[in-house]
């Protein structure tokens, strides 16, 4: 699916960063890029930051789920 990307001089870098984002998060990453563009920030950096934040959140959820399962098995 194609997305309208914000106009930026770093369009190739933005496309590269979006390729690294999981498919289910791509629409949100594009929104982050547009928001950064409208605020005068770098869309590429916004996508990188968003992807990192989501990776950390998902990792934390997996670790928390494993701890909860381990706690339940002890009971």
C-alpha positions, -999 to +999 in steps of 0.1 A: +000+000+000+014+034-009+014+063+015+016+100+009+049+111+024+057+146+036+079+166+013+115+164+025+150+166+011+157+133+027+130+114+009+152+084+002+162+081+039+126+084+049+116+055+026+145+035+040+134+040+076+098+031+067+110-001+051+124-011+086+091-005+103+068-035+107+038-035+082+012-032+110+029+000+122+036+017+089+005+039+088+013+052+123+049+058+113+038+079+083+015+099+106+045+105+129+065+117+098+038+141+088+034+154+123+072+161+125+071+178+092+042+201+102+060+209+135+092+217+116+111+187+128+129+160+108+104+133+096+132+107+093+142+111+129+105+110+140+101+076+122+133+063+137+122+074+172+087+060+168+101+026+156+125+024+186+097+033+210+074+006+196+102-020+196+109-012+233+072-013+242+067-047+225+098-061+242+086-049+275+052-065+269+068-098+261+090-098+291+060-088+314+039-116+299+067-141+306+070-129+342+033-131+347+032-167+333+061-177+355+044-162+386+012-181+378+030-214+374+045-211+409+011-206+426 
